[in-house]
Protein backbone atom coordinates (compact mmCIF):
# COMPACT_ATOMS: atom_id res chain seq x y z
CA UNK A 1 0.00 0.00 0.00
CA UNK A 2 1.25 3.49 -0.81
CA UNK A 3 2.20 5.59 2.20
CA UNK A 4 2.42 9.29 2.93
CA UNK A 5 6.19 8.89 3.15
CA UNK A 6 6.35 7.45 -0.35
CA UNK A 7 4.19 10.26 -1.75
CA UNK A 8 6.31 12.80 0.11
CA UNK A 9 9.40 11.32 -1.51
CA UNK A 10 7.78 11.65 -4.94
CA UNK A 11 6.82 15.22 -4.16
CA UNK A 12 10.43 16.02 -3.27
CA UNK A 13 11.72 14.43 -6.47
CA UNK A 14 9.28 16.47 -8.55
CA UNK A 15 10.26 19.68 -6.72
CA UNK A 16 13.94 19.01 -7.42
CA UNK A 17 13.21 18.22 -11.06
CA UNK A 18 11.21 21.45 -11.38
CA UNK A 19 14.15 23.42 -10.01
CA UNK A 20 16.49 21.84 -12.56
CA UNK A 21 14.08 22.48 -15.42
CA UNK A 22 13.60 26.10 -14.38
CA UNK A 23 17.37 26.62 -14.21
CA UNK A 24 17.80 25.16 -17.68
CA UNK A 25 15.01 27.33 -19.06
CA UNK A 26 16.43 30.46 -17.41
CA UNK A 27 19.74 29.86 -19.18
CA UNK A 28 17.99 29.82 -22.55
CA UNK A 29 16.09 33.08 -22.15
CA UNK A 30 17.49 35.73 -24.46
CA UNK A 31 19.16 33.19 -26.75
CA UNK A 32 18.16 31.83 -30.12
CA UNK A 33 16.78 28.81 -28.23
CA UNK A 34 14.28 30.88 -26.23
CA UNK A 35 11.43 28.82 -27.69
CA UNK A 36 12.88 25.79 -25.91
CA UNK A 37 12.86 27.76 -22.66
CA UNK A 38 9.17 28.51 -23.11
CA UNK A 39 8.46 24.80 -23.58
CA UNK A 40 10.48 24.01 -20.47
CA UNK A 41 8.52 26.56 -18.44
CA UNK A 42 5.32 24.84 -19.57
CA UNK A 43 6.71 21.48 -18.41
CA UNK A 44 7.65 23.07 -15.09
CA UNK A 45 4.09 24.36 -14.62
CA UNK A 46 2.68 20.90 -15.32
CA UNK A 47 5.03 19.32 -12.82
CA UNK A 48 4.10 21.90 -10.16
CA UNK A 49 0.46 20.92 -10.72
CA UNK A 50 1.40 17.26 -10.31
CA UNK A 51 3.28 18.11 -7.13
CA UNK A 52 0.21 19.83 -5.65
CA UNK A 53 -2.02 16.89 -6.59
CA UNK A 54 0.34 14.39 -4.97
CA UNK A 55 0.34 16.52 -1.84
CA UNK A 56 -3.45 16.58 -1.83
CA UNK A 57 -3.56 12.81 -2.38
CA UNK A 58 -1.17 12.27 0.52
CA UNK A 59 -3.49 14.28 2.72
CA UNK A 60 -6.23 11.77 1.97
CA UNK A 61 -4.24 8.86 3.38
CA UNK A 62 -4.42 7.84 7.02
CA UNK A 63 -1.53 8.98 9.20
CA UNK A 64 1.11 6.38 9.89
CA UNK A 65 1.62 5.14 13.40
Backbone as CSV, one residue per row, in Angstrom:
resi,resn,N_x,N_y,N_z,CA_x,CA_y,CA_z,C_x,C_y,C_z
1,UNK,0.837,-1.176,0.000,0.000,0.000,0.000,0.887,1.246,0.000
2,UNK,0.486,2.240,-0.740,1.248,3.488,-0.809,1.117,4.237,0.517
3,UNK,2.193,4.875,0.920,2.205,5.594,2.196,2.424,7.084,1.967
4,UNK,2.147,7.851,2.996,2.425,9.294,2.933,3.904,9.541,2.685
5,UNK,4.744,8.726,3.313,6.191,8.890,3.150,6.608,8.700,1.693
6,UNK,6.018,7.704,1.057,6.349,7.455,-0.354,5.890,8.621,-1.228
7,UNK,4.696,9.125,-0.969,4.194,10.261,-1.745,5.016,11.518,-1.462
8,UNK,5.449,11.675,-0.233,6.308,12.804,0.114,7.633,12.729,-0.641
9,UNK,8.160,11.526,-0.770,9.399,11.320,-1.512,9.211,11.689,-2.982
10,UNK,8.081,11.293,-3.553,7.779,11.647,-4.944,7.644,13.158,-5.100
11,UNK,6.991,13.774,-4.139,6.818,15.224,-4.159,8.176,15.929,-4.155
12,UNK,9.092,15.454,-3.331,10.432,16.021,-3.269,11.166,15.849,-4.595
13,UNK,11.049,14.681,-5.184,11.716,14.427,-6.467,11.181,15.363,-7.548
14,UNK,9.872,15.571,-7.563,9.275,16.474,-8.554,9.751,17.900,-8.312
15,UNK,9.801,18.327,-7.046,10.263,19.681,-6.721,11.693,19.890,-7.223
16,UNK,12.553,18.901,-6.975,13.943,19.012,-7.420,14.040,19.035,-8.941
17,UNK,13.234,18.229,-9.606,13.214,18.223,-11.063,12.729,19.568,-11.599
18,UNK,11.707,20.124,-10.973,11.208,21.446,-11.375,12.311,22.495,-11.273
19,UNK,13.055,22.454,-10.196,14.146,23.416,-10.012,15.183,23.286,-11.123
20,UNK,15.508,22.061,-11.482,16.490,21.837,-12.556,15.958,22.319,-13.899
21,UNK,14.687,22.055,-14.163,14.077,22.480,-15.425,14.035,23.998,-15.504
22,UNK,13.657,24.643,-14.407,13.601,26.104,-14.384,14.986,26.697,-14.619
23,UNK,16.000,26.128,-14.000,17.369,26.623,-14.207,17.784,26.492,-15.668
24,UNK,17.457,25.360,-16.262,17.798,25.158,-17.677,17.066,26.163,-18.553
25,UNK,15.794,26.374,-18.263,15.013,27.327,-19.055,15.559,28.739,-18.896
26,UNK,15.891,29.109,-17.666,16.433,30.455,-17.411,17.684,30.720,-18.235
27,UNK,18.513,29.698,-18.402,19.744,29.859,-19.182,19.468,30.114,-20.658
28,UNK,18.308,29.681,-21.133,17.990,29.820,-22.553,17.272,31.120,-22.899
29,UNK,16.773,31.819,-21.883,16.086,33.082,-22.145,17.071,34.082,-22.739
30,UNK,16.639,34.740,-23.800,17.489,35.725,-24.457,18.437,35.145,-25.484
31,UNK,18.325,33.831,-25.733,19.164,33.189,-26.748,18.287,32.821,-27.945
32,UNK,18.920,32.275,-28.945,18.161,31.831,-30.120,17.305,30.600,-29.804
33,UNK,17.558,29.976,-28.651,16.778,28.806,-28.226,15.695,29.179,-27.209
34,UNK,15.277,30.423,-27.203,14.282,30.880,-26.234,12.973,30.100,-26.344
35,UNK,12.651,29.625,-27.535,11.426,28.825,-27.695,11.503,27.528,-26.886
36,UNK,12.691,26.988,-26.740,12.880,25.791,-25.912,12.619,26.147,-24.449
37,UNK,13.091,27.310,-24.029,12.857,27.764,-22.658,11.364,27.861,-22.377
38,UNK,10.615,28.387,-23.302,9.171,28.511,-23.114,8.517,27.140,-22.960
39,UNK,8.976,26.174,-23.737,8.464,24.800,-23.583,8.830,24.233,-22.215
40,UNK,10.051,24.501,-21.777,10.480,24.006,-20.467,9.676,24.633,-19.338
41,UNK,9.351,25.909,-19.458,8.521,26.556,-18.437,7.130,25.911,-18.388
42,UNK,6.622,25.520,-19.536,5.321,24.837,-19.568,5.408,23.476,-18.872
43,UNK,6.488,22.759,-19.098,6.715,21.482,-18.414,6.791,21.710,-16.913
44,UNK,7.505,22.752,-16.511,7.646,23.072,-15.090,6.280,23.344,-14.455
45,UNK,5.429,24.085,-15.145,4.085,24.363,-14.616,3.289,23.074,-14.452
46,UNK,3.394,22.180,-15.412,2.675,20.903,-15.322,3.177,20.071,-14.149
47,UNK,4.472,20.070,-13.949,5.032,19.323,-12.823,4.631,19.928,-11.482
48,UNK,4.550,21.255,-11.406,4.099,21.896,-10.161,2.654,21.487,-9.862
49,UNK,1.841,21.390,-10.907,0.461,20.923,-10.720,0.460,19.491,-10.207
50,UNK,1.300,18.651,-10.770,1.401,17.263,-10.309,1.857,17.210,-8.856
51,UNK,2.778,18.067,-8.503,3.276,18.110,-7.127,2.147,18.459,-6.165
52,UNK,1.340,19.452,-6.512,0.215,19.829,-5.654,-0.799,18.698,-5.530
53,UNK,-1.046,17.986,-6.622,-2.017,16.890,-6.591,-1.516,15.721,-5.757
54,UNK,-0.227,15.454,-5.814,0.343,14.394,-4.969,0.211,14.787,-3.507
55,UNK,0.476,16.049,-3.201,0.338,16.520,-1.835,-1.098,16.362,-1.346
56,UNK,-2.040,16.719,-2.182,-3.445,16.576,-1.825,-3.811,15.106,-1.636
57,UNK,-3.295,14.246,-2.499,-3.559,12.807,-2.380,-2.983,12.275,-1.068
58,UNK,-1.794,12.724,-0.720,-1.171,12.266,0.522,-2.018,12.671,1.716
59,UNK,-2.640,13.825,1.632,-3.491,14.284,2.716,-4.725,13.404,2.908
60,UNK,-5.075,12.656,1.890,-6.229,11.775,1.973,-5.914,10.411,2.563
61,UNK,-4.630,10.145,2.802,-4.237,8.861,3.381,-4.244,8.935,4.908
62,UNK,-4.476,7.823,5.559,-4.421,7.837,7.017,-2.990,8.101,7.494
63,UNK,-2.864,8.736,8.646,-1.533,8.984,9.196,-0.920,7.670,9.665
64,UNK,0.387,7.597,9.517,1.106,6.381,9.887,1.384,6.397,11.386
65,UNK,1.368,5.228,11.967,1.624,5.139,13.405,2.724,4.161,13.690
